[in-house]
Amino acid sequence: MNAPIITERRLAELLEREREQGRTIAFANGAFDVLHVGHVRYLQAAAGVADVLVVAVNSDQSVRMLKGEGRPVVPQDERAEMVSAIRGVSYVTIFEEKSPARLLESLRPDFHCKGTDYTPESVPEADVVRAYGGRVVIVGDPKDHSTTEILRKLRS
């Protein structure tokens, strides 16, 4: 069964219930444009960090701001649906900003999971997470896969 794709407001309500039941919350985010094995490994590793995994998918607009014109290749609703089908994902939401910092501050997950292309010190949102008492965790396999590289190969 796929994880529900829900609004931030509904997600906040559901996470409150999860916390009341004693569950821990992990948070992962990304564009997930042209889903590949690196994405799957990252999200499944993030799912192992806590009882519940929230995945925030960048909106089409925020992907364009981050990656430039021509991106995303796959529309946000389809990207969110694919992410929701990955084993271990509990909830999916779409966010509009370039950074998930505001969403992290609002939802306050116990763990903010980032891929191995980061260190705990280099995660841009680390200060936000630590300020509310959360932890930054690096998960997944080595960064050997890239949507940008896949698109480059397809174009050549």
C-alpha positions as a LaTeX table, in Angstrom:
\begin{tabular}{lrrr}
\hline
Residue & $x$ (\AA) & $y$ (\AA) & $z$ (\AA) \\
\hline
Met1 & 0.00 & 0.00 & 0.00 \\
Asn2 & 1.34 & 3.43 & $-0.93$ \\
Ala3 & 1.96 & 6.08 & 1.70 \\
Pro4 & $-0.59$ & 8.91 & 1.64 \\
Ile5 & 0.34 & 12.13 & $-0.15$ \\
Ile6 & $-0.99$ & 14.88 & 2.08 \\
Thr7 & $-0.90$ & 18.59 & 2.81 \\
Glu8 & 1.44 & 20.03 & 5.40 \\
Arg9 & $-1.49$ & 20.84 & 7.69 \\
Arg10 & $-2.83$ & 17.27 & 7.59 \\
Leu11 & 0.70 & 15.92 & 8.02 \\
Ala12 & 1.20 & 17.99 & 11.19 \\
Glu13 & $-2.03$ & 16.54 & 12.63 \\
Leu14 & $-1.03$ & 12.96 & 11.83 \\
Leu15 & 2.47 & 13.41 & 13.22 \\
Glu16 & 0.99 & 14.67 & 16.48 \\
Arg17 & $-0.98$ & 11.41 & 16.73 \\
Glu18 & 2.15 & 9.39 & 15.91 \\
Arg19 & 4.04 & 11.15 & 18.72 \\
Glu20 & 1.17 & 10.54 & 21.16 \\
Gln21 & 1.59 & 6.83 & 20.40 \\
Gly22 & 5.31 & 7.07 & 21.23 \\
Arg23 & 6.62 & 6.85 & 17.68 \\
Thr24 & 9.77 & 8.61 & 16.48 \\
Ile25 & 9.75 & 10.64 & 13.26 \\
Ala26 & 12.39 & 10.78 & 10.52 \\
Phe27 & 12.29 & 13.33 & 7.69 \\
Ala28 & 13.89 & 13.10 & 4.25 \\
Asn29 & 13.53 & 15.45 & 1.30 \\
Gly30 & 14.47 & 15.89 & $-2.31$ \\
Ala31 & 13.36 & 16.52 & $-5.87$ \\
Phe32 & 13.31 & 12.80 & $-6.77$ \\
Asp33 & 13.20 & 13.72 & $-10.47$ \\
Val34 & 13.89 & 10.60 & $-12.55$ \\
Leu35 & 13.78 & 8.21 & $-9.63$ \\
His36 & 16.85 & 5.93 & $-9.41$ \\
Val37 & 18.34 & 3.29 & $-7.13$ \\
Gly38 & 20.23 & 5.91 & $-5.09$ \\
His39 & 16.89 & 7.51 & $-4.15$ \\
Val40 & 15.43 & 4.15 & $-3.15$ \\
Arg41 & 18.44 & 3.27 & $-1.01$ \\
Tyr42 & 18.44 & 6.71 & 0.64 \\
Leu43 & 14.75 & 6.51 & 1.54 \\
Gln44 & 14.89 & 2.93 & 2.77 \\
Ala45 & 17.89 & 3.76 & 4.94 \\
Ala46 & 16.03 & 6.82 & 6.28 \\
Ala47 & 13.05 & 4.59 & 7.09 \\
Gly48 & 15.31 & 2.53 & 9.34 \\
Val49 & 16.19 & 5.54 & 11.49 \\
Ala50 & 12.77 & 6.00 & 13.12 \\
Asp51 & 9.30 & 4.50 & 13.38 \\
Val52 & 7.77 & 6.90 & 10.85 \\
Leu53 & 9.33 & 8.37 & 7.69 \\
Val54 & 8.06 & 11.63 & 6.21 \\
Val55 & 9.31 & 12.47 & 2.73 \\
Ala56 & 9.02 & 16.05 & 1.48 \\
Val57 & 9.15 & 16.32 & $-2.31$ \\
Asn58 & 10.18 & 19.61 & $-3.92$ \\
Ser59 & 7.41 & 21.17 & $-5.99$ \\
Asp60 & 7.93 & 21.74 & $-9.71$ \\
Gln61 & 8.58 & 25.43 & $-9.02$ \\
Ser62 & 11.21 & 24.75 & $-6.36$ \\
Val63 & 12.98 & 22.19 & $-8.58$ \\
Arg64 & 13.18 & 24.80 & $-11.35$ \\
Met65 & 14.68 & 27.27 & $-8.85$ \\
Leu66 & 17.27 & 24.70 & $-7.75$ \\
Lys67 & 18.07 & 22.88 & $-11.00$ \\
Gly68 & 17.19 & 25.39 & $-13.75$ \\
Glu69 & 14.94 & 25.38 & $-16.79$ \\
Gly70 & 14.03 & 22.01 & $-18.21$ \\
Arg71 & 13.67 & 20.51 & $-14.75$ \\
Pro72 & 11.87 & 18.72 & $-13.38$ \\
Val73 & 11.37 & 16.14 & $-16.08$ \\
Val74 & 8.61 & 14.41 & $-14.11$ \\
Pro75 & 5.73 & 16.49 & $-12.64$ \\
Gln76 & 5.50 & 16.82 & $-8.85$ \\
Asp77 & 2.36 & 14.71 & $-8.42$ \\
Glu78 & 3.95 & 11.80 & $-10.28$ \\
Arg79 & 7.23 & 12.16 & $-8.37$ \\
Ala80 & 5.30 & 12.16 & $-5.08$ \\
Glu81 & 3.34 & 9.07 & $-6.15$ \\
Met82 & 6.52 & 7.15 & $-7.00$ \\
Val83 & 8.12 & 8.12 & $-3.68$ \\
Ser84 & 4.94 & 7.06 & $-1.84$ \\
Ala85 & 5.33 & 3.54 & $-3.29$ \\
Ile86 & 8.79 & 2.98 & $-1.79$ \\
Arg87 & 8.84 & 0.53 & 1.11 \\
Gly88 & 9.28 & 2.30 & 4.44 \\
Val89 & 7.82 & 5.67 & 3.44 \\
Ser90 & 4.97 & 6.61 & 5.80 \\
Tyr91 & 3.84 & 10.01 & 4.52 \\
Val92 & 4.63 & 12.23 & 1.55 \\
Thr93 & 4.09 & 15.95 & 1.19 \\
Ile94 & 5.05 & 18.47 & $-1.47$ \\
Phe95 & 6.75 & 21.73 & $-0.48$ \\
Glu96 & 7.24 & 24.95 & $-2.44$ \\
Glu97 & 10.46 & 26.42 & $-1.03$ \\
Lys98 & 14.02 & 25.76 & $-2.19$ \\
Ser99 & 14.91 & 24.62 & 1.32 \\
Pro100 & 12.94 & 22.37 & 3.68 \\
Ala101 & 14.01 & 24.51 & 6.68 \\
Arg102 & 10.57 & 26.04 & 7.30 \\
Leu103 & 8.92 & 22.63 & 7.03 \\
Leu104 & 11.45 & 21.10 & 9.44 \\
Glu105 & 10.83 & 23.89 & 11.94 \\
Ser106 & 7.09 & 23.38 & 11.63 \\
Leu107 & 7.04 & 19.56 & 11.81 \\
Arg108 & 10.01 & 19.11 & 14.16 \\
Pro109 & 10.96 & 15.53 & 13.26 \\
Asp110 & 13.30 & 13.70 & 15.59 \\
Phe111 & 15.73 & 13.02 & 12.74 \\
His112 & 16.56 & 14.91 & 9.54 \\
Cys113 & 18.05 & 12.36 & 7.13 \\
Lys114 & 20.36 & 13.47 & 4.34 \\
Gly115 & 22.35 & 11.51 & 1.78 \\
Thr116 & 26.03 & 10.69 & 1.83 \\
Asp117 & 26.93 & 13.70 & $-0.29$ \\
Tyr118 & 26.59 & 15.61 & 3.01 \\
Thr119 & 28.23 & 15.46 & 6.41 \\
Pro120 & 26.29 & 16.34 & 9.57 \\
Glu121 & 28.14 & 19.68 & 9.58 \\
Ser122 & 27.41 & 20.51 & 5.92 \\
Val123 & 23.64 & 19.93 & 5.97 \\
Pro124 & 22.18 & 23.41 & 5.27 \\
Glu125 & 19.27 & 22.92 & 7.69 \\
Ala126 & 21.38 & 21.49 & 10.53 \\
Asp127 & 21.09 & 24.61 & 12.72 \\
Val128 & 17.28 & 24.59 & 12.40 \\
Val129 & 17.11 & 20.91 & 13.36 \\
Arg130 & 19.47 & 21.25 & 16.31 \\
Ala131 & 17.67 & 24.37 & 17.56 \\
Tyr132 & 14.50 & 22.39 & 18.30 \\
Gly133 & 16.42 & 19.38 & 19.66 \\
Gly134 & 16.43 & 17.16 & 16.57 \\
Arg135 & 19.36 & 15.24 & 15.11 \\
Val136 & 20.88 & 15.22 & 11.63 \\
Val137 & 21.62 & 11.73 & 10.32 \\
Ile138 & 23.51 & 10.77 & 7.15 \\
Val139 & 22.02 & 7.72 & 5.42 \\
Gly140 & 22.17 & 5.77 & 2.18 \\
Asp141 & 24.88 & 4.43 & $-0.04$ \\
Pro142 & 27.75 & 6.41 & $-1.59$ \\
Lys143 & 26.58 & 9.12 & $-3.98$ \\
Asp144 & 27.23 & 7.09 & $-7.15$ \\
His145 & 23.89 & 7.90 & $-8.80$ \\
Ser146 & 22.61 & 11.21 & $-10.07$ \\
Thr147 & 19.54 & 12.34 & $-11.97$ \\
Thr148 & 21.67 & 15.01 & $-13.66$ \\
Glu149 & 24.08 & 12.32 & $-14.88$ \\
Ile150 & 21.24 & 10.08 & $-16.09$ \\
Leu151 & 19.76 & 13.00 & $-18.05$ \\
Arg152 & 23.17 & 13.84 & $-19.51$ \\
Lys153 & 23.55 & 10.25 & $-20.75$ \\
Leu154 & 20.05 & 10.28 & $-22.25$ \\
Arg155 & 20.73 & 13.53 & $-24.09$ \\
Ser156 & 24.06 & 12.40 & $-25.58$ \\
\hline
\end{tabular}
